Amino acid sequence: MNDAGGAADRRRHWQTSKRLTAVLLVLWFCATFVVAYFARALSFDFFGWPFSFWMAAQGSLWIYLALVGWHTWRMRRLDAECHAQGED
């Protein structure tokens, strides 16, 4: 592949990576701070517990795990699409 095609792939890889990171940071912020800020307003039962308590004890951990898994899966696909190679 010529350098112009490689540069375009690198630019697309970087732009997509930045966009994915921004989306995941917004989701992380919402799971961490927004739920805590509105804890009193979120006073419905969820699996038999108040939602805010469940989020603090279990929910946010599940969300973090899902965010890491999604990031890993998506970045592997993006690397394959853009033909990214490690610098070993």
Number of C-alpha atoms within 10 A of each C-alpha: 5 6 8 9 11 14 11 12 17 16 13 15 19 14 12 15 16 12 12 15 13 12 12 17 13 11 15 16 12 14 18 18 11 12 19 16 12 11 16 12 11 14 13 12 12 12 8 8 12 15 20 21 17 15 20 15 11 10 16 17 14 11 16 16 12 12 17 12 12 14 16 12 11 15 16 13 12 17 16 11 12 18 13 14 8 6 4 3
